[in-house]
């Protein structure tokens, strides 16, 4: 699948960075659809993106093309994560909010790293934080692994796992794919014969995960429905508790402010004495 149409810019540090969120999906012909157009199409489920304003929609593009793989899968390529001062000066929209919106609706999330850029910036931490609640969808990809030799790759892998361990905050180990995912042959001079065999197997595993997405689509929809139902139930318990705490006549403003200032304690109180065992109040952080 090769097609031109991605917007690139050369930053002051002479690194090429993607500045547009690109969605690739199947269609009868090859064409690009601007973000402002796609969000108003009734047959497309992207009207919710209008909440992020024209600043985002001008940086959002849909690329339509005929391809067998795209008949069952839609890809969304987000811009590269910025570091340093660029985090504040070059984002004109809520990037973390956009990421969270797509994460709630997708089936698989790929976090891409390369051996020469393992640092996790503040913006990347916020992005990963916005994925909380979707840990089962996250996969980590160490790309361009054939640019370093075996000894360096071991060090890079260890450094990556250490960095991820500080920001993912999950007891489970995330799946990490190690390979070079491009249209060029693997650099066997650096990787060696064992590395080449490993990279090819990792590529096959990732492709297998992608091919399994349509097969698991029904289960994923049910899973998302259960998540939303549980969140709605938690919300109902909280609202019911807060309503009971409010006075009938006088002192409403002071009581309301007190409840707001002590929400964490009120959350805990609202879970006490409930007969329901079908939900875990520990998930209140997602509300």
Buried (B, 14 or more C-beta within 10 A) or exposed (E): EEEEBBEEEEEEEEEEBBBBBBBBBBBEEEEBBEBEBBBEEEEBEBEEBBEBEEEBBBBBBBBBBEBEEBEEBEBBBBBBBBBEEBBEEBBEBBBBEBBBBBBBEBBBBBBBBBBEBBEBBEBBBBBBBBBBBBEEBBBBBBBBBBBBEEEEBEEBBEBBBEBBEEBBEEEEEBEBBBBBBEEEEBBEEBBBEEBBEBBEEBBEBBEEBBEEBEEEEEEBEEBBEEBEEBBEBBEEBBEEBBEEBEEEEEEEEEBBEEBEEEEEEBBEBBBEEEEEEEBEBEEBEEE
